[in-house]
Amino acid sequence: MGLLCSAGMESTAERDSADVVFINTCAFIADSAQESVDTILEFAHDRRAGRIGALVVAGCLAQRYGRSLMEEIPEIDALIGTGDCDRCVQAVQGALRGERPVLIGDPGFLAQEGGPRIIATPKHFAYLKIAEGCANRCSYCLIPSLRGPARSRPVEAIVREAESLALAGARELIVIAQDTTAYGRDLYGRPSLARLLRELAGARVDGVEWIRVMYTYPSLIDDELIEVIAGEERILRYLDIPMQHGSDRVLQMMNRRSSRAQMIDVCQRLRERLPGLVLRTSLIVGFPGETDEDFRELMDFIHIVRPERAGVFEFSAEEGTRAHDMPGQVPGEVAAARRGIAMEALARISREFGESRVGSAARVIVDGPSDESDLLVEARSYTEAPEVDGKVYIGDAELAAGEMVDVVITDAGDYDLVAERA
């Protein structure tokens, strides 16, 4: 968006006023790829009817399927892979000239310092991407082939971007990468997330009160990282740790680097040294070869770790991964039933956590008016990340997006909370 606008184009959210529709796609699992295709087909109808001048498709779906995507959907005027984001102006201009460019090389793009950026989130929070790509090679995952090997941005460049985001009004920075705990290994010879967080917390980011860390792998959470979180007030005691399963047999088939015992140990150490910690995780059910006993071990693992926030996904057999051809593929109805059981248990844990907070004080950041009622606003405390966790509903429509206020929790549902001004 920043590059296109810097080239003199103007972004619009109004469908009828667009000359070009630019779709940035996901193709991580079958459901996300289908959502991307459905969106393309929706706008392909407008392209055929002449209501838009060009339809440009970028991102992982383009990287994965290449020119065949254009052959299947001839209304597409240009394709841009994950390694060619910086050529988007060339692609759009070529598409408008009728050239049908296909810009798909190796997936090696990494945002450069000082490049133009348009904040697509509400201005009070922003995502801070510290690295691109992944080297973990989990057997079910396409990310290394779609996004390339792990590549880190320099600490100094990230800190300067954080300072500019703060100047633009960000009060919460959300640190992301495909694997944040591997940050810096390619640049500094060792994982350096702790160093980066220490620099961010000490930087001139006036106005930023929260730094939230996502996508930390359990095998790389060490004492140094824990101590940095414990010692820096602005780093939230909220950690996203994709654990994927609780059976060692399944974890080995997934090519994960942590055992069940190691994950339990790291969660226990985190909770002991970071009182009030909220854990978020993601889990996969229906992996090839997963037996009833493996699933029972996963359920036991859930009850031991008790993540306050979690998502459960049914295994998606993706062509190009080792898991796609593994024996013992689990029937879809079995995977769906297991997901339902796991989600029910996790919803109870989430609700019990919410109920334990009723009557307690919390500081929240207001996201804006609620879709539920004109009388409510939606907010989040440190225990809720935007877009993936629940919300805190407050009956004060005068509160503006970006305000940080003190509240008292008055009620709890499975995922959402109700609060009133303190």
N, C-alpha and C positions, 0 to 999 in steps of 0.2 A: 504493500500500500504506500509506503514511504517513497519507494523508487518511482512508482507510477505517478504519484502526485508531484514529485520533484520534477518530473518530465513534462509537467503542464496539464496533466489530466486531473479530473475532479471526481472524487468518490461520491457515491450516492446510495442511499438505502432504498430509494424509490425505484421500483422495478420498471415503471413505465418511462422513466426519464433516462435510462441507461443506454448508451451506444454499444457498450461492451459488457458482457457478463463474464466475470472471472471467478472460477470455482476452484478452491483449494481443497484437495480431496484427501481422504484417509483410505487405506487398504490393509490395515493391520490384521483384521479378521473378516470373515465373510459378511457379517452384519454391517460393518462399517463400509466395506466395499459396495455392498448393495445400496446403502444409504447414499453413497457418492453417485452411483450410477443412476439412481432414481432422481437425484437432483439434476444431474446432467440432462436426463430425458425430459424433465419438466421444462427446462430452458431450451432444449432442442426444438420443442414445439414452437416457441417464440422465434427461434432462429429461422425455422422453415417459413413461418408466416411473415418474416421480414420486419418484425417488431424490434429486433436488435441487430446491430451491424456485425458483431463477431461474438463467438462463444469460445472462451479460452479455458482449458482444463490444466491445472497444475497439481503438483504434490505426489503423494505415494501411489495413487491409482495410475497416473501417467508413468511414473517410474517403473511400476510393476508390469504393465501391459504394453506400454510403448505405442507404436504406430497402429497395432491391431485395434486399439481402442478407437482410433479415428476411423478405421475401416468398418468397425461395427456400428459406430455412431457418426455418420458422415457430416452431421451438422457441426461437429467440433472443428473450429478454425485454427487452433494452435494447441500444442502440448508442451508442457514444461516439467521436467523431472525435478527431483529433490536437490540435485546438484547444480541446477541452473537457475535458481531463484533470481540471481542478479541480472539475468538476461530477460526479465519479464517485459521491460519496455520494448525491446527488440521483438519479442513475441507478439505483443499487442499491436504494434505498428505494422508488422508483417501480416498479421491476420486481417487488419483493416484494408490492406492492399491486396488481399486475396491470395497471399503466398502460401498459406497453410504451413507455417513453420513447425518443426518437431525438434525441440531442444532438449535432448535427453542424453546426458553423459554419465560419468561415474558420480555416485552420490557423495560428493565431497564438500558441499557448500558449508561455510561457517560465516556467520554475520560478522562484518568488519566494524571496528570501532569508528564511530562518527557517521556511520551510514544513516540515512534518513529512516525514521520510524514513526508510524502513526499508532497511538495507543488505542486498541480496539475495545478495551475494557472500560468500565466507568473509571474516571480519572483517579478515584481514591485508592484503587489497587491496581497493580501491574505485575505481569509475569516477567521474571528476569532469567533468561536462558543462559546458562553458564557453559554449556557444552552441547555437542551434537553427535549423534551416532552411538553405537554400543558394540562392545567386544565380548559380551557374555555368552553368546551362542546357545541360548536355551533352545531345546530341541523343537519347541512349538512356535518359535518366534521368527518373524520376517524382518524385524527392525534392522539387523546388520546389513541385509541385502537391500533394503529400501532406503536407509539413512546413512549407511557407510560405517566405517570404524569410528571409535570414540575420538573426538577432537575437542580440546578444551580452549576456551578463550582466556587470555591472560588476566590475572587478578586485577591489575591496574585498570584494564579496559572495563571490566565488570563493575568495579567500584565507581568509575566515572559515569557509567550508564545509570547506576543506582542514584548517584547525585543528581543527574539530570531528571530522572523520574521523580525524585523528591521535589525538585523545583517545579515540576509540572503538576504537583498536587497529590502524588501518591503517599498514602499513609500506611499501606501494607505492600510489601514486596514478597512475591512468591517465587522462590528459587526452584528452577526446574531444569531437567535434562533427562535423557533416557535412563541415565544412572548417575545421580548426583554424587554418590559416594566414590565413584571412580574419577571424579573431577581432578584434573591436574596431573594424572599419572603420565600422560604423554608429554606434558610440558616440563614438569618438575621432578620426574623420576619416581614419584610416590603419590598416592592419593592425598589431595590437599584441600578437601572440603572444609576441614576445621580451620585451616589458615584463611581461606576465603571468607568464612563466616566471621572470623575475628576481625578481619579488615572491614567487612561490611558494617558490622556492629559499631566499629569505631570511626566510621567515615562521617563526612559532613553531609549527612542525609537528614537535615532538620525537617521535622514534620512526619518522618517515617517512625511509627511506633511499633510496628510488627514486622518481623522477618519470618516467613513460614517456609519450611523446607519439605519438598516432596521427592518421591522416587528414590529413597535410600535403600540400598541393598543390605541385608542383614550381615553378610560376610565381611563387609567393610566398615561396620560401625564399631569404632574402637574407643578406648578410654579418652584419647585426646578430643575426639568429636563430642563425646558426652560431656566432658569438662567445659568445652566452649559453650555448649547449650546451657549448662548449669550456671555459668558465670556471666552470661550476657543477657541482660534483662529484655532487650528487644527481640531476641530469638525465641519464638514461641515454643512452649512445651507441648508441641504437636509434631508428630513424626509419621510420615507415610512410609511404610516398609512393605513392599510387595513380597509376600511369603509363599504364595501359590499353592502349598499343600502341607499336610501334617504327617504324611507317610514317607518314611525314608525310601522305600522302594519306588514310589512315584517320583519323589524328588530326584532320585538318581536317574530315572528314565527321562525326566525333564532337563537333565544336565544342569541342575541348580547347584550352587556352590556351598550351600549351608545344609546341615542335617537338621532333623527335627529337634534334637537336643540342643544344638547350637542356637537355633532360633528362640527356643524357650529361654535359654540362658541369657541371650542378649536382651530379650524383652524384660526379664526379671531384673537385670542390671540397670536397664533404663528406668524402670519404675522405682527401683530403690534410690537411685541417684537424682531422679528428676520428679519429685513429688508433684502430683497434678498432671502428669504426662497423659496425653491422649494419643492412642495408637490408631492409625488407619492402615488397612491392608487390603490386598486383592488376592482372591483364591480362585482356582480352576477345578471344576469337577468334570468327570467324564473323560479324563485323559486316557489314552489307549492302555489297556491292561489294568485299569483301576478296578479293584475288586470290592465286594461289600466290606471286607475287612479293612482295606485301605480307606474306604469312606468312613468307617467307624473310627479309625485313627485320626482322620481329619476332624471329625466332630469332637473327639476327645481333645485334640489340639486347640480347637476353637474355645472350648470351655477352660482350658488352662491359660491361654494367652489373653482371652477376653478383650479383643480389640473393640474399642468404643465406636469405631467407624470402619465399615468394610463393604466391599463389593464382591459378588461371586459370579463367575462367568462359566458358561458351558464351553468345554473344549471345542475349538474350531479347527478342523483339519485343513491346513493351508498348504497348497501345492508349493513345493520348494523348501519345505521344512522336513527334518527327519521324522517328526511325529506323524506326518501325513501318511507314511507307508508303514507305520508300526503295526504289528499284529494286535488283536484284541480290541479293535475299535468298539467303543461303548455305544449302544443304541441311544438315539436322541431322547427317547422318552425316559430312559433310565437317568441320563444326565440331567434332564429337566426336573425329574423328581428329586434327585439329590440336591440340585440347586435350591429347590423350594424348601427342603428340610434345613439346609445350611442357612439360608436367608432368614427363616423363621427364628432360628436360634440366635442369629446375630441381631435381629430386630429386638429380641427380648433383652439382650445385653445392652443395646443402645438405649432402650426404654428405661431399664434399671439405672443406667448411668444418668439419664435425664432426670428421673425421679429423685435421685440422690442429690441433685442440684436445686430442687425446689426449696425456696426460702433463702437461697444463698445469693450473694451479690456477684455481679459480673460486669466487666467492661465490654461494650460491644461497638462495632462499627456499622453504621447504617448504610444499607445498599440502595434503598429507595422505596417508593410506594409498593404496596402489596397487591398482587393480582386477586387476592382473596376478598379484599374489602377496601373501600376508599378511606376507611377509618384507621387502617393499619399501615405500618411500615415493616419492611423486612430488614433484619440486621443479623450479624454474626458475632459470636464471641470467639476467643482464641481456639475453641474446640471445633469450629466449623470452617472448613475451607470453602471458597466460593465454587459453585457449579457442581460439586460432588457430594457435599454433606447437607444436613438439614439447615433450617433457618430459625431465627429468634424473632417472633412476632411481637411488636410493641404497639399498643393502642394510643399512638400519638402521631397523627398525620402531619404535624408541624415539623417533625424532624426531617432534616435534609440529608441527601446522600453524601457520605463522607464524614458526617459528624461522628464523634466518638463520645458515648455517654455511658454513665453508670446506671445499671438496672438491677432489679431483684427478680429472679426467676419465680414465676407463680404457678406454672403448669408444664407438663411434659407429655409428649406423644412418643411414638416409636422413634422418630427422627427429629421432630421439630419441638421447639420450646415456646412458651408464652412468657412475657416479662412486662414489667411496668417500670417507669422512671423511678430511680431511687430517691 
